[in-house]
Amino acid sequence: MKIKYNILKWAAYTANLSMSVVACLSPLLFVTFRTLYGISYTKLGVLVLINFLTQLGVDLLLSFFPHKFNVEKTVRLIPVLVTIGLLIYAVFPFAFPNYVYVGLLIGTVIFSASSGFNEVLANPVILSIPSDDPDRELSRLHSTYAWGIVGVIIVGTLFLLTLGTKNWQWLALLFTLVPITSIVLFSSTAMPKIATPEKASGVLNFLKNKTLWLCVIAIFFGGAAEVTMTQWCSAYLEQALAIPKVWGDLLGMSLFAVCLGLGRTLYSVRGKNIGKVLVLGSLGAFLCYITAAFTNIAAIGIIACAFTGFCVSMLWPGSILVSSERFKSGGVFIFAMMAAGGDLGAAIGPQLLGMVTDKAMTVSAVSQFATQLSISTEQLSMKIGILVAAVFPLLAVPFMRAITKQKK
C-alpha cells in the first residue's frame, strides 16, 4: 500500500504541474495571438477573466454541493480535462482558422474547470495519505506549482525563440505530456477515502462558524498578496524602474516563482510552527511591497519583487493547513471554501492595482509630483498602485494571527 501511495503523491504532483501550464500558457502567448490573429487586448483579457470565473464557479459548486461528487472519480478526471482543454486550444486554429478565438475560449473553459477541481481536491488527497508530517507534505505539493511556473516559462520561451511563434500549437501539444503522465499515474494507484459533509445541512452548520470565515478572509488577503505581485512584478520592473521588457519578464515572474518555490520547498523539508511563518511572511511581504513602491534603484526593486515570492510562499498553503486542522470533519467543503476565498483575493488584488494605477495617471497632482521627481507620470502611478496593494499583506497579519490562535 505504501508504494501505491507514493504513486498517488506523484500523480498529485504532476496534476499540480498541469495547473502551472493552465496558469501560464495564455499569458505567454498573448503577444503571439495578437500578432498572428489580430486578437484585441480586451479579448485577451477576457481569457484571463474566463479562467478566473470558471475556477471560482467550480470552487462554489464544490463548496455547497460536495456530497454530490464522487471525489475519487473527480480527482482522476482532472488531468483528463486538462488534456482535452489543451487539445482543443491547440487544434482548433488548424481545423477552424476563421474561429481561432472561439477555440481558445472553449479550451480555456475546460482546462480552467480542471484547475478549479484540482485546487480544491489535490489538498485533501495529499492530507489523506498517512504521514508523520502532513504540513510538510502539503507544502511540497504547493511547491510543485511554483517550480512548474518556472519550467513553463523557460520551456515556452526557448520553444518560441527557436521554433518561432507560428508553431505555438506544438508548444500546447507538448505540454499535454504533463497531464497525460498524471492520467497514467492516477490509473495505477489506490486512493484513500476523503471526507465530505453527507448533506447540505452539514454545509450550513459549517457556514455558521465564525472561525471558518476568519480562515476564508485570511486566505483572501494571502492570495491577493501573492497573485498581485505575480501578475504585476514584470510590468512594475519595466514601467516603474525602466528595465527592458526582456529582463522585466525574466527577472519578474520567473524570479518571483523561483523564490515562491524555494519558500515552499524549504518548509516541506524543515518547516514548523506554521502560525509564526504566516505572521512573519505577511509582515515580510508588506515590507517588500513598501520597498518596491519607494525605491528608484533597479537592483533593489528586483530583490523586493523576488523576496516577496519567498515571503508569501506559505500564506496560501499555510491558511489551508490551519483550516483543515481546525475543521477535520469538513473534508472537501473546507478546501472548496478556502479555494474560493483565495481565488477571490487573486482576482481583486491585481484588478485593484490596475485601477489605482490608471486613476493615478489622470490626476494632475500626480503628474506634477512626477515631474519634481524626474520620472514619468506612468512610473509614479505604478508605484502608487504597488503602495496601495501593500494593504493586502498588512491586513493579512491580524487574520493570520487570529486563525492560528483559534487552531491552538
Backbone torsions as a table, in degrees:
resi	resn	phi	psi	omega
1	MET	NA	-33.7	179.4
2	LYS	-60.3	-42.4	179.5
3	ILE	-62.6	-41.3	179.1
4	LYS	-61.9	-40.2	179.7
5	TYR	-69.2	-31.7	174.6
6	ASN	-64.0	-40.1	176.5
7	ILE	-64.4	-38.7	178.6
8	LEU	-62.4	-39.7	177.0
9	LYS	-59.6	-46.4	-179.0
10	TRP	-67.8	-31.7	175.3
11	ALA	-64.0	-42.1	178.5
12	ALA	-67.1	-38.6	179.0
13	TYR	-62.3	-47.1	-179.0
14	THR	-67.5	-32.0	175.1
15	ALA	-64.5	-38.3	177.6
16	ASN	-68.3	-36.0	175.0
17	LEU	-62.6	-35.0	176.4
18	SER	-61.6	-33.5	178.7
19	MET	-67.7	-29.5	174.8
20	SER	-64.2	-39.9	176.7
21	VAL	-62.8	-46.5	-179.8
22	VAL	-58.8	-41.5	-175.8
23	ALA	-72.5	-34.2	-169.6
24	CYS	-103.2	-21.6	-170.0
25	LEU	-61.9	-50.4	-177.8
26	SER	-63.5	-50.5	177.2
27	PRO	-56.9	-34.2	179.5
28	LEU	-66.1	-27.3	-174.7
29	LEU	-106.4	5.6	-176.7
30	PHE	-56.1	-49.1	-178.9
31	VAL	-63.5	-39.2	177.9
32	THR	-60.8	-46.2	-179.9
33	PHE	-63.3	-39.7	-179.2
34	ARG	-68.2	-38.8	-178.2
35	THR	-72.3	-45.3	-175.1
36	LEU	-79.6	-36.5	-171.5
37	TYR	-119.5	-3.1	179.0
38	GLY	67.1	27.4	179.3
39	ILE	-72.6	131.0	-175.2
40	SER	-70.3	161.1	176.7
41	TYR	-62.5	-35.0	179.1
42	THR	-61.9	-45.4	179.3
43	LYS	-67.6	-35.0	176.6
44	LEU	-65.0	-39.4	177.4
45	GLY	-64.4	-32.0	178.5
46	VAL	-63.3	-33.8	177.3
47	LEU	-59.8	-41.3	177.6
48	VAL	-66.8	-42.7	179.9
49	LEU	-62.8	-43.4	178.6
50	ILE	-62.0	-40.9	177.7
51	ASN	-55.6	-51.1	-178.2
52	PHE	-65.8	-46.8	-177.0
53	LEU	-63.3	-37.9	178.5
54	THR	-65.2	-44.8	178.7
55	GLN	-62.4	-44.5	-179.4
56	LEU	-64.2	-39.6	177.8
57	GLY	-60.2	-42.8	177.9
58	VAL	-65.9	-40.7	177.5
59	ASP	-56.1	-48.3	-177.5
60	LEU	-67.7	-37.3	177.9
61	LEU	-60.9	-44.9	178.9
62	LEU	-72.7	-25.9	179.3
63	SER	-66.1	-45.6	-171.6
64	PHE	-99.0	-17.0	179.7
65	PHE	-131.5	45.9	-178.5
66	PRO	-64.8	-28.3	-178.3
67	HIS	-70.9	-11.7	179.9
68	LYS	-86.4	-7.6	-174.9
69	PHE	-107.9	140.0	166.8
70	ASN	-85.5	102.0	-170.5
71	VAL	-59.5	-44.7	-176.6
72	GLU	-61.0	-44.1	179.6
73	LYS	-69.5	-37.0	180.0
74	THR	-64.9	-40.5	178.4
75	VAL	-60.0	-43.3	179.8
76	ARG	-68.9	-21.7	179.5
77	LEU	-77.9	-22.3	-174.1
78	ILE	-54.5	-55.5	-178.8
79	PRO	-67.4	-23.9	175.8
80	VAL	-65.2	-43.7	178.5
81	LEU	-63.8	-40.6	177.9
82	VAL	-59.9	-46.2	-178.3
83	THR	-62.3	-46.1	179.3
84	ILE	-62.0	-44.9	179.9
85	GLY	-60.8	-43.5	179.6
86	LEU	-67.3	-37.4	178.8
87	LEU	-64.3	-44.7	177.7
88	ILE	-63.8	-43.4	179.7
89	TYR	-56.4	-40.4	-175.3
90	ALA	-87.3	-39.3	-171.2
91	VAL	-84.5	-30.2	-176.0
92	PHE	-54.0	-44.2	178.2
93	PRO	-61.3	-30.9	175.7
94	PHE	-69.5	-47.3	-173.6
95	ALA	-77.7	-36.9	-177.0
96	PHE	-132.3	74.7	-174.5
97	PRO	-62.1	-18.8	178.3
98	ASN	-87.9	-3.9	-178.3
99	TYR	-131.3	44.2	-177.3
100	VAL	-58.7	-46.8	-174.6
101	TYR	-64.7	-34.5	177.4
102	VAL	-60.5	-43.8	178.6
103	GLY	-63.2	-39.6	178.2
104	LEU	-63.4	-40.1	179.6
105	LEU	-65.6	-46.5	-178.6
106	ILE	-62.9	-47.3	178.6
107	GLY	-59.8	-40.8	-179.5
108	THR	-63.5	-43.9	179.4
109	VAL	-60.3	-43.2	-176.0
110	ILE	-69.2	-49.9	-177.6
111	PHE	-76.4	-18.6	173.7
112	SER	-73.1	-34.7	174.9
113	ALA	-61.4	-41.5	177.9
114	SER	-62.2	-37.8	178.9
115	SER	-64.2	-40.0	177.3
116	GLY	-62.7	-45.3	178.3
117	PHE	-62.6	-43.1	-178.0
118	ASN	-65.0	-40.1	-178.3
119	GLU	-59.4	-35.5	-179.3
120	VAL	-84.6	-42.5	-167.6
121	LEU	-94.1	-23.5	-178.7
122	ALA	-64.2	-37.3	-179.2
123	ASN	-62.8	-52.3	178.9
124	PRO	-65.6	-26.4	175.9
125	VAL	-61.6	-48.6	-179.3
126	ILE	-66.5	-42.2	-178.1
127	LEU	-71.8	-18.4	178.4
128	SER	-80.3	-14.8	178.6
129	ILE	-78.2	127.4	179.1
130	PRO	-53.8	129.1	-176.8
131	SER	-154.1	148.5	175.6
132	ASP	-74.3	-24.6	-177.8
133	ASP	-143.9	81.3	-177.9
134	PRO	-62.8	-28.8	178.4
135	ASP	-57.5	-46.3	-178.3
136	ARG	-69.3	-35.3	178.5
137	GLU	-63.5	-42.0	179.2
138	LEU	-67.3	-38.0	177.1
139	SER	-63.5	-38.7	178.3
140	ARG	-64.1	-39.3	177.4
141	LEU	-60.0	-47.6	-177.7
142	HIS	-69.5	-26.8	178.2
143	SER	-67.6	-29.0	179.4
144	THR	-64.2	-32.0	177.9
145	TYR	-65.1	-44.7	-179.5
146	ALA	-64.5	-45.9	179.2
147	TRP	-66.9	-30.4	176.8
148	GLY	-64.0	-38.9	177.2
149	ILE	-60.4	-44.7	178.3
150	VAL	-59.2	-45.2	-179.3
151	GLY	-64.5	-42.0	179.9
152	VAL	-62.7	-43.2	-179.9
153	ILE	-63.9	-44.3	-178.3
154	ILE	-67.0	-49.9	-179.0
155	VAL	-62.8	-44.7	-178.4
156	GLY	-64.1	-43.4	-179.8
157	THR	-63.9	-46.5	179.7
158	LEU	-64.4	-40.1	179.9
159	PHE	-61.4	-49.1	-177.0
160	LEU	-68.4	-32.0	179.0
161	LEU	-71.7	-38.0	-174.5
162	THR	-87.7	-40.1	-175.4
163	LEU	-103.1	-9.0	176.5
164	GLY	90.8	152.0	-177.7
165	THR	-68.6	-23.3	179.8
166	LYS	-64.3	-19.4	-179.0
167	ASN	-101.2	24.9	-174.8
168	TRP	-60.7	-28.8	-179.6
169	GLN	-60.4	-34.9	-179.9
170	TRP	-68.3	-27.5	174.8
171	LEU	-66.0	-45.4	178.2
172	ALA	-61.5	-40.4	178.2
173	LEU	-67.2	-36.4	177.1
174	LEU	-60.7	-39.8	-177.6
175	PHE	-71.3	-15.5	176.7
176	THR	-65.6	-17.5	178.0
177	LEU	-61.1	-28.6	-179.0
178	VAL	-68.2	-55.9	178.5
179	PRO	-66.7	-29.6	177.3
180	ILE	-63.2	-40.3	175.2
181	THR	-60.0	-41.2	178.9
182	SER	-64.5	-39.5	177.8
183	ILE	-58.8	-46.5	-179.5
184	VAL	-61.6	-43.6	-178.4
185	LEU	-66.7	-44.1	179.6
186	PHE	-63.8	-33.5	-178.0
187	SER	-72.6	-14.6	-175.8
188	SER	-113.6	22.3	-177.6
189	THR	-140.2	154.0	173.4
190	ALA	-83.8	166.7	-179.6
191	MET	-138.1	129.6	178.9
192	PRO	-64.7	158.2	176.9
193	LYS	-69.5	132.5	-179.1
194	ILE	-112.5	128.8	-174.5
195	ALA	-73.5	144.3	170.6
196	THR	-143.5	151.6	173.3
197	PRO	-57.7	138.9	-173.6
198	GLU	-76.9	-18.5	179.0
199	LYS	-156.4	169.8	-174.5
200	ALA	-61.5	-30.7	-179.6
201	SER	-62.4	-31.7	176.6
202	GLY	-64.7	-36.1	176.6
203	VAL	-63.8	-44.1	-178.6
204	LEU	-62.9	-34.9	177.9
205	ASN	-64.0	-40.6	177.8
206	PHE	-65.8	-37.5	-177.3
207	LEU	-64.6	-20.7	178.9
208	LYS	-82.0	-7.7	-176.1
209	ASN	-85.2	120.8	-176.9
210	LYS	-65.5	-32.1	-179.2
211	THR	-64.3	-35.6	177.5
212	LEU	-60.2	-43.5	-178.8
213	TRP	-69.6	-30.7	173.1
214	LEU	-62.5	-41.4	179.1
215	CYS	-65.3	-41.5	179.7
216	VAL	-64.3	-42.3	178.8
217	ILE	-66.3	-38.1	179.0
218	ALA	-61.6	-46.3	-179.3
219	ILE	-72.6	-25.6	174.4
220	PHE	-59.6	-50.4	-179.6
221	PHE	-70.5	-37.0	177.5
222	GLY	-64.7	-43.1	177.5
223	GLY	-64.1	-40.5	178.3
224	ALA	-63.7	-42.2	179.9
225	ALA	-63.2	-39.1	-179.1
226	GLU	-72.8	-53.6	-169.9
227	VAL	-75.3	-30.8	178.4
228	THR	-59.8	-46.2	178.7
229	MET	-70.7	-35.9	177.4
230	THR	-57.5	-46.8	-175.4
231	GLN	-74.9	-28.7	-169.8
232	TRP	-112.3	-7.5	-174.1
233	CYS	-63.1	-39.0	179.4
234	SER	-64.8	-46.6	179.4
235	ALA	-64.1	-37.1	178.2
236	TYR	-61.7	-46.5	-179.5
237	LEU	-64.9	-37.2	-178.6
238	GLU	-75.0	-43.4	-173.7
239	GLN	-89.0	-51.4	-173.8
240	ALA	-75.5	-31.9	-177.2
241	LEU	-113.1	4.9	174.9
242	ALA	57.0	38.0	175.2
243	ILE	-86.2	136.4	179.7
244	PRO	-52.4	147.5	-173.0
245	LYS	-56.2	-44.4	-177.0
246	VAL	-59.6	-38.9	179.0
247	TRP	-78.0	-30.5	175.6
248	GLY	-62.5	-40.0	178.5
249	ASP	-68.3	-46.7	-176.2
250	LEU	-69.4	-39.6	-177.2
251	LEU	-91.7	-5.0	-179.9
252	GLY	-89.5	-95.7	-174.8
253	MET	-61.6	-37.9	-177.4
254	SER	-64.1	-50.0	-178.0
255	LEU	-67.9	-36.1	174.9
256	PHE	-59.5	-46.2	-178.4
257	ALA	-65.3	-36.1	177.5
258	VAL	-61.1	-46.9	-179.8
259	CYS	-67.9	-34.9	175.6
260	LEU	-61.0	-45.8	178.7
261	GLY	-65.5	-38.7	179.2
262	LEU	-62.5	-43.4	-179.6
263	GLY	-62.0	-45.0	-178.7
264	ARG	-71.0	-37.1	177.7
265	THR	-66.7	-41.3	178.8
266	LEU	-61.4	-42.3	179.3
267	TYR	-67.6	-34.0	-180.0
268	SER	-67.7	-21.4	-178.7
269	VAL	-96.6	-44.7	-172.8
270	ARG	-128.1	6.9	-171.2
271	GLY	-69.3	146.4	172.6
272	LYS	-162.5	168.5	179.3
273	ASN	55.3	66.4	-174.4
274	ILE	-61.9	-31.2	179.5
275	GLY	-61.0	-45.5	178.7
276	LYS	-65.4	-39.6	179.3
277	VAL	-62.2	-41.3	-178.8
278	LEU	-65.5	-44.6	-178.2
279	VAL	-68.4	-47.8	-179.9
280	LEU	-65.7	-36.8	178.0
281	GLY	-63.7	-41.3	178.2
282	SER	-64.2	-45.1	178.7
283	LEU	-63.5	-42.4	179.1
284	GLY	-62.7	-41.3	178.4
285	ALA	-64.3	-39.1	177.1
286	PHE	-60.1	-45.0	179.1
287	LEU	-64.5	-35.9	178.1
288	CYS	-65.9	-43.0	177.5
289	TYR	-60.9	-45.6	-179.7
290	ILE	-61.9	-43.6	179.0
291	THR	-61.4	-45.4	179.5
292	ALA	-61.9	-36.1	-177.5
293	ALA	-69.5	-33.2	-171.5
294	PHE	-101.9	-19.3	-176.1
295	THR	-79.0	147.8	171.9
296	ASN	-113.8	5.0	-178.4
297	ILE	-96.6	120.0	-173.6
298	ALA	-56.7	-45.1	-176.8
299	ALA	-61.1	-41.3	179.9
300	ILE	-68.0	-39.0	177.6
301	GLY	-62.1	-41.9	178.6
302	ILE	-62.6	-45.0	179.8
303	ILE	-63.1	-41.1	-179.8
304	ALA	-62.7	-43.5	178.5
305	CYS	-63.4	-47.2	-177.2
306	ALA	-64.1	-45.9	-176.2
307	PHE	-69.8	-23.1	172.7
308	THR	-58.5	-40.3	178.2
309	GLY	-58.7	-40.8	178.8
310	PHE	-66.7	-42.4	-176.6
311	CYS	-67.1	-40.2	-176.8
312	VAL	-86.8	-1.2	-170.6
313	SER	-55.1	-34.7	-176.3
314	MET	-104.9	0.8	-176.6
315	LEU	-63.8	-43.7	179.0
316	TRP	-72.7	-60.4	-178.8
317	PRO	-64.3	-32.0	179.1
318	GLY	-65.8	-39.6	176.7
319	SER	-62.8	-38.6	178.1
320	ILE	-65.2	-41.1	178.4
321	LEU	-58.5	-48.3	-177.7
322	VAL	-62.7	-46.1	-178.1
323	SER	-65.9	-38.5	-179.1
324	SER	-67.3	-32.4	177.8
325	GLU	-76.8	-31.9	-179.6
326	ARG	-75.3	-32.7	-177.1
327	PHE	-124.4	69.4	-175.0
328	LYS	-64.5	-28.0	-177.8
329	SER	-87.6	-3.6	-176.7
330	GLY	-77.3	-25.0	177.0
331	GLY	54.1	-133.1	-174.9
332	VAL	-59.7	-35.6	-178.3
333	PHE	-57.1	-44.5	-178.7
334	ILE	-64.0	-43.7	179.8
335	PHE	-65.6	-35.0	178.4
336	ALA	-68.3	-41.9	177.8
337	MET	-63.1	-42.1	179.4
338	MET	-66.3	-39.7	177.9
339	ALA	-62.8	-40.9	179.2
340	ALA	-63.8	-42.6	177.9
341	GLY	-63.0	-43.7	178.9
342	GLY	-65.6	-42.6	179.3
343	ASP	-64.0	-38.4	178.9
344	LEU	-63.6	-43.1	176.2
345	GLY	-64.3	-37.8	179.9
346	ALA	-66.0	-25.4	178.2
347	ALA	-86.7	-44.3	-175.2
348	ILE	-71.3	-40.0	-177.1
349	GLY	-57.3	-59.0	179.6
350	PRO	-61.2	-36.2	179.8
351	GLN	-64.8	-41.2	179.1
352	LEU	-62.9	-43.1	179.4
353	LEU	-61.0	-43.2	179.3
354	GLY	-63.8	-42.1	180.0
355	MET	-64.7	-43.3	179.7
356	VAL	-63.9	-42.1	179.6
357	THR	-62.1	-46.8	178.6
358	ASP	-61.5	-43.1	-178.5
359	LYS	-65.9	-41.6	-178.6
360	ALA	-62.0	-32.1	-179.2
361	MET	-68.0	-17.5	-179.2
362	THR	-97.3	-3.2	-177.9
363	VAL	-91.2	124.4	-176.1
364	SER	-63.8	-35.9	-179.5
365	ALA	-62.5	-36.3	177.8
366	VAL	-65.6	-42.7	178.7
367	SER	-62.2	-41.6	179.3
368	GLN	-66.2	-41.5	179.7
369	PHE	-67.6	-36.3	177.6
370	ALA	-62.3	-39.6	177.9
371	THR	-62.7	-40.9	178.1
372	GLN	-64.0	-32.8	-179.9
373	LEU	-86.5	-2.7	-178.7
374	SER	62.5	37.0	174.0
375	ILE	-129.7	167.5	-179.3
376	SER	-78.4	161.0	177.6
377	THR	-62.1	-37.1	179.6
378	GLU	-65.1	-40.0	178.3
379	GLN	-62.1	-47.2	-179.4
380	LEU	-66.5	-38.1	179.6
381	SER	-63.0	-40.7	177.1
382	MET	-62.5	-40.5	178.1
383	LYS	-63.6	-39.1	177.6
384	ILE	-64.1	-41.0	177.3
385	GLY	-60.3	-44.6	177.9
386	ILE	-62.8	-40.2	-179.6
387	LEU	-63.2	-43.7	178.2
388	VAL	-64.6	-38.4	-179.4
389	ALA	-66.0	-18.1	178.2
390	ALA	-62.7	-15.0	179.7
391	VAL	-65.6	-27.3	-177.2
392	PHE	-66.5	-54.1	177.2
393	PRO	-66.0	-29.3	178.6
394	LEU	-66.0	-46.0	179.2
395	LEU	-71.4	-20.2	177.2
396	ALA	-66.2	-29.8	-173.7
397	VAL	-56.4	-57.0	-177.3
398	PRO	-63.1	-33.3	-179.2
399	PHE	-74.5	-35.6	174.7
400	MET	-63.4	-39.9	176.4
401	ARG	-64.3	-41.8	-176.7
402	ALA	-63.3	-46.5	-175.8
403	ILE	-71.1	-31.1	178.5
404	THR	-74.9	-29.9	174.4
405	LYS	-68.7	-39.3	176.5
406	GLN	-62.1	-39.2	179.3
407	LYS	-60.2	-44.2	-179.4
408	LYS	-66.6	NA	NA
